[in-house]
Amino acid sequence: MLFSRRAALAAPIGEIVTTFDYDAAEDQHVIGYTQDVEPYLEHNQRLYNSGHDGTNADGSLREIAEIPPIIIHQWMLEGISIFRKEDWPKIRQRLNDPEWRKLRTAPGRV
């Protein structure tokens, strides 16, 4: 399906919105993705500040971050996938970086 003008598919708050645009100068269609990540970041901050270390009841798992889907998508475009074991050193590095602190749900190092 081709669009000759900007169109967007509506999505609930916090979900990814896909936009379709036409770049006349390049004579090409462009697909873009946006997401309101604020609900994720606010949720993460509440968990981080709660004093809980993210460990589940039996101590077998620890939640350390919640990464919005649009960021997972961006990282994949950069060649980093949360689904590839060999990429986890890069993901750990990002999650330990203060610049990405808002993704964290519990203190400590990954």
Secondary structure as a PSIPRED ss2 file (coil, helix, strand):
# PSIPRED VFORMAT (PSIPRED V4.0)

   1 M C   1.000  0.000  0.000
   2 L C   1.000  0.000  0.000
   3 F C   1.000  0.000  0.000
   4 S C   1.000  0.000  0.000
   5 R C   1.000  0.000  0.000
   6 R C   1.000  0.000  0.000
   7 A E   0.000  0.000  1.000
   8 A E   0.000  0.000  1.000
   9 L C   1.000  0.000  0.000
  10 A C   1.000  0.000  0.000
  11 A C   1.000  0.000  0.000
  12 P C   1.000  0.000  0.000
  13 I C   1.000  0.000  0.000
  14 G C   1.000  0.000  0.000
  15 E C   1.000  0.000  0.000
  16 I E   0.000  0.000  1.000
  17 V E   0.000  0.000  1.000
  18 T E   0.000  0.000  1.000
  19 T E   0.000  0.000  1.000
  20 F E   0.000  0.000  1.000
  21 D E   0.000  0.000  1.000
  22 Y E   0.000  0.000  1.000
  23 D E   0.000  0.000  1.000
  24 A C   1.000  0.000  0.000
  25 A C   1.000  0.000  0.000
  26 E C   1.000  0.000  0.000
  27 D C   1.000  0.000  0.000
  28 Q E   0.000  0.000  1.000
  29 H E   0.000  0.000  1.000
  30 V E   0.000  0.000  1.000
  31 I E   0.000  0.000  1.000
  32 G E   0.000  0.000  1.000
  33 Y E   0.000  0.000  1.000
  34 T E   0.000  0.000  1.000
  35 Q E   0.000  0.000  1.000
  36 D C   1.000  0.000  0.000
  37 V C   1.000  0.000  0.000
  38 E H   0.000  1.000  0.000
  39 P H   0.000  1.000  0.000
  40 Y H   0.000  1.000  0.000
  41 L H   0.000  1.000  0.000
  42 E H   0.000  1.000  0.000
  43 H H   0.000  1.000  0.000
  44 N H   0.000  1.000  0.000
  45 Q H   0.000  1.000  0.000
  46 R H   0.000  1.000  0.000
  47 L H   0.000  1.000  0.000
  48 Y H   0.000  1.000  0.000
  49 N H   0.000  1.000  0.000
  50 S C   1.000  0.000  0.000
  51 G C   1.000  0.000  0.000
  52 H C   1.000  0.000  0.000
  53 D C   1.000  0.000  0.000
  54 G C   1.000  0.000  0.000
  55 T E   0.000  0.000  1.000
  56 N C   1.000  0.000  0.000
  57 A C   1.000  0.000  0.000
  58 D C   1.000  0.000  0.000
  59 G C   1.000  0.000  0.000
  60 S C   1.000  0.000  0.000
  61 L C   1.000  0.000  0.000
  62 R E   0.000  0.000  1.000
  63 E C   1.000  0.000  0.000
  64 I C   1.000  0.000  0.000
  65 A E   0.000  0.000  1.000
  66 E C   1.000  0.000  0.000
  67 I C   1.000  0.000  0.000
  68 P C   1.000  0.000  0.000
  69 P H   0.000  1.000  0.000
  70 I H   0.000  1.000  0.000
  71 I H   0.000  1.000  0.000
  72 I H   0.000  1.000  0.000
  73 H H   0.000  1.000  0.000
  74 Q H   0.000  1.000  0.000
  75 W H   0.000  1.000  0.000
  76 M H   0.000  1.000  0.000
  77 L H   0.000  1.000  0.000
  78 E C   1.000  0.000  0.000
  79 G C   1.000  0.000  0.000
  80 I C   1.000  0.000  0.000
  81 S C   1.000  0.000  0.000
  82 I C   1.000  0.000  0.000
  83 F C   1.000  0.000  0.000
  84 R C   1.000  0.000  0.000
  85 K H   0.000  1.000  0.000
  86 E H   0.000  1.000  0.000
  87 D H   0.000  1.000  0.000
  88 W H   0.000  1.000  0.000
  89 P H   0.000  1.000  0.000
  90 K H   0.000  1.000  0.000
  91 I H   0.000  1.000  0.000
  92 R H   0.000  1.000  0.000
  93 Q H   0.000  1.000  0.000
  94 R H   0.000  1.000  0.000
  95 L H   0.000  1.000  0.000
  96 N H   0.000  1.000  0.000
  97 D C   1.000  0.000  0.000
  98 P H   0.000  1.000  0.000
  99 E H   0.000  1.000  0.000
 100 W H   0.000  1.000  0.000
 101 R H   0.000  1.000  0.000
 102 K H   0.000  1.000  0.000
 103 L H   0.000  1.000  0.000
 104 R E   0.000  0.000  1.000
 105 T C   1.000  0.000  0.000
 106 A C   1.000  0.000  0.000
 107 P C   1.000  0.000  0.000
 108 G C   1.000  0.000  0.000
 109 R C   1.000  0.000  0.000
 110 V C   1.000  0.000  0.000
